[in-house]
Amino acid sequence: MKFTAEQIAGILEGEVVGNPNAEVSRLSKIEEGTDGSLTFLSNPKYQNFIYSTQASVTIVNNTFVPESPLTTTLIKVEDAYGAFSKILEFYNEVKHNKNGIEQPAAISENVKYGENFYLGSFSYIGNNVIIGDNVKIYPNSFIGDNVEIGNNVIIFAGAKIYSETKIGNNCSIHSGAIIGADGFGFAPNEDGTYTKIPQIGNVIIEDNVDIGAATTVDRATMGSTIIRKGVKLDNQIQIAHNVEIGENTVIAAQTGVAGSTKIGKNCMIGGQVGIAGHLTIGNNIRIQAQSGIGRNIKDDEIIQGSPAFGYSDFAKSYVHFKNLPKIVSEFEELKKKINKQ
């Protein structure tokens, strides 16, 4: 789909300087701009690229005054970065504006879905599924029985949503994510074998949640695993059974949260963090990458390490740890001097 500089300026309430009929069909970084692309300039560090970019249209701040001739058409706006973000949102909406049911696809007879529904080919929707308006389900996806999906949800190719899962409004679930698989529940037997404990709960995902590619959220043994509104989960995260993650918490890639742990609101958890089961993590917690959490954490703490402890204490301790050979050597010399006395 192509847009002219004049059309884009209309969306952004900007002013065209150059050719109003210049057409663009894709987005680019300013240093990688090519004919037919749209880019932006907001950071002065990149200003030199505007004189060499091959982008057809560039969004700039109103205050920008070129010092040399330009080949790119300008759209002047109050805030170039904010305007480009708006274009990205618009581009995303256009890109995902698909409708209809592709074939082959399997849909049970008692499925209910709203307006502007899209279902990609080779997808399956089970019994008693309820789907809201403006839902896009991309190819090779699986939606199990009794699933409920709200409005404005995107489920990308290859995602698997197991039975009984409830998904709120304005959520994105990326490719390879698995929502509602069995929790890791096994009872040991005297002969060393294990008996599987049935996992009969479900997963509840509230509004405005993003779940990254290849992330897994296990169903509860009983009750629900709950992802509260506004949570953002990166790629390749494991959320175990009966975990609850509070509102607006963000978790980076390769983190694992063990069963029945409760994480509070507005937390920021770095990559490759391991959190043990049956813990309570407070609100506004900051956990640095690669930390290991084996205790409850009160509100507003910043922690690091494995096992993790206070961030400032960790930083001070790490300085001593790096100097440990020197400290030991000095200690041994001191012992020798004392023993000679």
C-alpha positions in Angstrom: 0.0 0.0 0.0 1.4 3.4 -1.0 0.9 6.8 0.6 1.9 10.3 -0.6 3.7 12.8 1.4 0.5 14.9 1.4 -1.6 12.1 2.8 0.9 11.4 5.6 1.1 15.1 6.4 -2.7 15.1 6.7 -2.5 12.3 9.2 0.2 14.0 11.2 -1.1 17.6 10.8 2.3 18.5 9.3 3.6 20.7 6.6 5.1 19.3 3.3 8.3 20.9 2.1 9.2 19.4 -1.3 7.1 17.1 -3.5 3.6 16.5 -2.0 3.1 13.6 -4.4 6.2 11.7 -3.3 5.1 8.1 -2.6 6.2 5.7 0.1 5.3 2.1 0.8 7.7 1.1 3.6 9.5 2.5 6.6 13.3 2.7 7.1 16.0 4.1 9.4 17.4 7.4 8.0 20.9 6.0 7.3 19.3 3.1 5.4 16.6 5.0 3.5 15.9 3.9 -0.1 13.6 5.2 -2.8 10.0 4.7 -1.7 10.7 4.6 2.0 9.6 6.9 4.9 12.0 7.9 7.7 12.4 10.5 10.4 15.0 12.7 12.0 14.7 13.7 15.7 18.2 13.0 17.2 20.8 15.6 16.2 23.4 12.8 16.1 21.8 11.6 12.9 21.4 14.9 11.2 24.2 14.4 8.7 22.3 11.4 7.3 19.5 13.6 6.0 21.8 15.0 3.3 22.6 11.5 2.0 19.5 9.5 2.7 17.7 8.1 -0.3 14.3 8.0 1.6 11.6 9.6 -0.4 10.0 11.3 2.6 11.5 12.3 6.0 9.6 13.6 9.0 11.5 16.4 10.9 10.9 18.8 13.7 9.5 22.3 12.8 12.8 23.8 13.9 14.9 21.9 11.4 16.6 24.2 8.8 18.7 22.4 6.2 22.3 23.5 5.7 22.7 21.9 2.3 20.4 20.8 -0.6 18.1 17.8 0.1 16.8 15.1 -2.2 14.2 13.9 0.3 10.8 15.5 0.8 10.2 16.9 4.3 7.2 16.7 6.5 7.6 19.3 9.3 5.8 18.5 12.6 6.1 19.6 16.2 7.6 16.3 17.4 9.2 14.1 14.8 9.8 11.1 17.1 6.2 11.2 18.3 4.9 11.6 14.8 6.9 8.7 13.5 5.5 6.6 16.4 2.0 7.5 15.3 2.9 6.4 11.8 4.2 3.1 13.2 0.9 2.5 14.9 -1.0 3.4 11.8 1.2 1.1 9.7 0.6 -1.7 12.2 -3.1 -1.3 12.0 -3.1 -1.3 8.2 -0.7 -4.4 8.1 -3.0 -6.4 10.5 -6.2 -5.2 8.9 -7.2 -8.7 7.6 -10.7 -10.1 7.5 -12.3 -13.3 6.7 -11.7 -17.0 7.1 -9.0 -18.6 5.0 -9.2 -22.2 3.9 -8.4 -24.8 5.0 -9.4 -24.0 8.6 -11.5 -26.0 11.1 -14.2 -24.2 13.1 -16.6 -25.9 15.4 -20.3 -25.2 14.7 -21.0 -23.5 18.0 -18.2 -20.9 17.8 -19.2 -17.3 18.2 -17.1 -14.5 16.8 -17.6 -10.7 16.4 -17.0 -8.3 13.5 -13.8 -7.9 11.5 -12.7 -11.4 12.4 -9.7 -13.0 10.6 -8.7 -16.6 10.8 -5.6 -17.8 8.9 -5.4 -21.1 7.1 -4.6 -24.4 8.8 -6.0 -23.0 12.1 -8.3 -24.9 14.5 -11.0 -23.5 16.8 -12.7 -25.9 19.3 -16.1 -26.1 20.8 -17.9 -23.3 22.7 -15.3 -20.7 21.9 -16.3 -17.0 22.2 -14.3 -14.4 20.2 -14.9 -10.6 20.3 -14.6 -8.0 17.6 -11.4 -7.2 15.6 -9.7 -10.4 16.5 -6.9 -11.6 14.2 -5.8 -15.3 14.4 -2.9 -16.0 12.1 -2.3 -19.4 10.3 -1.4 -22.6 12.1 -2.9 -21.5 15.4 -4.8 -23.7 17.8 -7.7 -22.5 20.0 -9.0 -25.1 22.4 -12.5 -25.8 23.7 -14.3 -23.2 25.9 -11.7 -20.4 25.3 -12.9 -16.8 25.6 -11.1 -14.0 23.6 -12.0 -10.3 24.0 -11.9 -7.5 21.5 -8.8 -6.3 19.5 -6.7 -9.4 20.1 -3.9 -10.6 17.8 -2.8 -14.2 18.0 0.2 -14.7 15.7 1.0 -17.7 13.6 1.6 -21.0 15.4 0.4 -19.9 18.9 -1.5 -22.6 20.9 -4.3 -21.6 23.3 -5.4 -24.5 25.4 -8.9 -25.1 26.6 -10.7 -22.9 29.2 -8.2 -20.0 28.7 -9.7 -16.5 29.1 -8.0 -13.6 27.2 -9.1 -10.0 27.7 -9.1 -7.0 25.3 -6.2 -5.5 23.4 -3.8 -8.4 23.9 -1.1 -9.7 21.6 0.2 -13.3 21.7 3.1 -14.0 19.5 4.2 -17.0 17.5 5.0 -20.2 19.3 3.5 -19.0 22.6 1.7 -21.8 24.5 -1.0 -20.7 26.9 -2.7 -23.2 29.2 -0.4 -26.3 28.9 -0.3 -28.5 32.0 1.6 -27.3 35.0 4.5 -29.4 36.2 2.7 -31.5 38.8 3.9 -35.0 39.6 3.7 -37.0 42.9 6.7 -39.3 43.7 6.0 -43.0 44.4 8.0 -45.3 46.6 9.4 -47.2 43.7 11.0 -44.0 42.3 8.4 -43.4 39.6 6.0 -40.4 39.4 2.2 -40.1 39.1 0.9 -37.2 37.2 -1.4 -34.8 39.1 -4.3 -33.7 36.9 -4.1 -30.0 36.1 -7.8 -28.9 36.0 -7.4 -25.1 36.3 -7.0 -22.5 33.6 -5.2 -19.4 32.6 -6.7 -15.9 32.8 -5.0 -13.1 30.8 -6.5 -9.7 31.5 -6.6 -6.6 29.2 -3.6 -5.0 27.4 -1.2 -7.9 27.9 1.6 -8.7 25.5 3.1 -12.3 25.5 6.3 -12.8 23.5 7.2 -15.6 21.1 7.8 -19.1 22.5 6.7 -18.0 26.0 4.7 -20.5 28.0 2.1 -19.9 30.6 0.9 -23.1 32.4 -2.7 -23.7 33.5 -3.3 -24.0 37.3 -3.6 -27.3 39.1 -6.8 -25.9 40.5 -8.1 -22.3 40.2 -6.3 -20.0 37.8 -2.8 -18.8 36.7 -3.4 -15.1 36.3 -1.7 -12.5 34.2 -3.1 -9.1 35.3 -3.8 -6.2 33.0 -0.9 -4.3 31.4 1.7 -7.1 31.9 4.4 -7.4 29.2 6.2 -10.8 28.9 9.2 -11.0 26.6 10.2 -14.1 24.5 11.0 -17.5 25.9 9.6 -17.0 29.4 8.2 -19.8 31.6 5.3 -19.0 33.9 4.4 -22.0 36.0 1.0 -23.2 37.4 -0.9 -20.9 39.8 1.5 -18.0 39.4 -0.1 -14.5 39.6 1.6 -11.5 37.9 0.4 -8.1 39.0 -0.6 -5.2 36.9 2.0 -3.5 34.6 4.8 -5.8 35.5 7.4 -6.4 32.8 9.6 -9.5 32.5 12.6 -9.9 30.1 13.5 -13.0 28.2 14.4 -16.4 29.5 13.1 -15.8 33.0 11.4 -18.6 34.8 8.8 -18.3 37.6 8.0 -21.4 39.6 4.6 -22.5 40.7 2.3 -20.6 43.0 4.5 -17.5 43.3 2.8 -14.1 43.4 4.4 -11.1 41.8 3.2 -7.6 42.6 2.4 -4.6 40.5 4.8 -2.4 38.5 7.8 -4.7 38.8 10.7 -4.9 36.4 12.4 -8.2 36.1 15.5 -8.7 34.0 16.5 -11.5 31.7 17.4 -15.0 32.9 16.0 -14.5 36.3 15.0 -17.6 38.2 12.2 -17.2 40.8 11.5 -20.1 43.2 7.9 -21.3 43.9 5.5 -20.3 46.6 7.1 -16.9 47.1 5.5 -13.4 47.4 7.3 -10.7 45.4 6.1 -7.2 46.4 5.1 -4.1 44.3 7.6 -1.9 42.4 10.4 -4.5 42.7 13.5 -4.3 40.4 15.4 -7.5 39.8 18.6 -7.4 37.9 19.4 -9.9 35.1 20.5 -13.4 36.0 19.4 -13.1 39.6 18.2 -16.1 41.6 15.2 -15.4 43.9 14.7 -17.8 46.8 12.9 -15.6 49.4 10.0 -13.3 49.7 10.7 -9.7 48.7 9.1 -6.6 50.2 7.9 -3.6 48.2 10.3 -1.2 46.5 13.4 -3.4 46.7 16.1 -3.4 44.0 18.0 -6.7 44.2 20.7 -8.6 42.3 22.8 -11.8 42.6 22.2 -15.5 43.1 21.0 -15.9 45.7 19.8 -12.4 45.3 20.2 -9.6 47.9 20.1 -5.9 48.0 21.5 -4.2 44.9 23.8 -1.7 46.7 25.1 -4.5 48.9 25.7 -6.7 45.9 27.7 -3.9 44.1 29.9 -3.3 47.2 30.4 -7.0 47.7 31.3 -7.6 44.0 34.2 -5.0 44.3 35.6 -7.1 47.2 35.0 -10.3 45.3 37.1 -9.1 42.4 39.9 -8.2 44.8 39.6 -11.4 46.8 43.0 -12.9 45.8 44.8 -9.7 46.7 42.9 -9.5 50.0 43.7 -13.1 50.9 47.4 -12.5 50.0 47.5 -9.4 52.3 45.8 -11.4 55.0 48.3 -14.2 54.8 51.2 -11.7 55.0 49.6 -10.1 58.0 49.3 -13.5 59.7 53.0 -14.2 59.1 53.9 -10.8 60.7 51.7 -11.5 63.7 53.1 -15.0 64.2 56.7 -13.7 64.2 56.0 -11.4 67.1 
